[in-house]
Every structure is written in structure tokens, then in C-alpha cells.
């Protein structure tokens, strides 16, 4: 999740986040503030085995069963799907 984690935690906790930008479209220094108001809903997918605990405390985790008992029937059944004409 990298640098986005702090922003996501902030908007979830404070219900808003303000970000300052440092340059205009021509590359000249110019500070502008943008505020995004919450609440927000965030969905993240990852293959990471470890999640930052400070971030993890703000999410509900849903996992899938990747055991052979579950994936075997799914994979073998995929070739027998009903095919639609066209």
C-alpha cells in the first residue's frame, strides 16, 4: 500500500484530508490546498502476507479458501461451462 496508507488512515479517522500541491501546470512553485471529505469506502486487494497493523486495524479482511478441496472442483469444472452461441 506504500505511501497511500497514511492518507487512507487519515481520511478514515478524521473524515477529511487536505493535501497541498507545490507546482502549477507550468512547473512554477505555487501552493494550493485540496480537501477531500469522507466518509470513504476502500477496497484493497493484495498478495502480501503481512499487513501494517496500524492500517489493518481500520479494515475488515475477507479471505478466500485456496485449498485443493476448493480449487480442484472449480478448475476442473471451468471446462464444462455452458457455452453461449456467438
N, C-alpha and C positions, 0 to 999 in steps of 0.2 A: 504494500500500500504506500510505502515511502512517505514523501512529503505531504501527501493529501490527508494522511491520518490526523494530523493536528487540526486541519481545517474542518474535517468531518466531526471530530470530537467537540470542537468549539461551537459549531452551529447546533449540534445536538444538545449541548449543555446550556448555552447562552441564548438559544433561539434566534441568533443572528450572527453574522460575521462581516467584518469590514476589512477590505483589502485596499492597500494603497499601491498604485502603479507609479512607475518612475519615469516613463518616457512617452512622448506623444507619437503619432504616426510617422513623423519625420525624424525620430530619434533624438529630439531635444528633450532635456530634462523638464519634466512637468509632473507634479504630484496631483493625482486625482484619487478620490476615495470612492469605492463602490461598496454598497451594503447589500447583502443578501439576507432576507428574513426567512426564518424557519416557520413551522417545523419542517423537517425533511424526512424522506424515506430513502434509505440507501440499501442497495443490493450489491454485494461483492462476491465474486467467485474467485477461488484461489486453489492452488495445489500445494500451498505452503503447509508444512506440518506444524509449524509454530506460529502463533499469532500473538502480537504485542498485547499483554494483559490489560493495559490501560485502554486500549481500543476495544478489546474483546469484551470488556465489562459493559459496553454500550450496545451490544448486538445479541440477537438470538441466532444460534447456529443450527443449521439444518444439514444433516449429512445423509449420504446415500450408502446403501449396502452393496459393496462391490465384491462380495464373496462369490465363489464359484457356484454356489447354490442359486444365487440370484442372476448372475451374468450369463451363465450357461444357457438356461432356457430362453433368455432374451436374445442372445446372439443366434442360437440355432433356429429360433422362430422368425428371425428377421427375413430369412429367405423364403418363408412361406406366407408372407403378407399378401393380402388381396391386392391385385394389381388392377388399376382402373384403365379402361381403354383410352388411348390417346397419348 
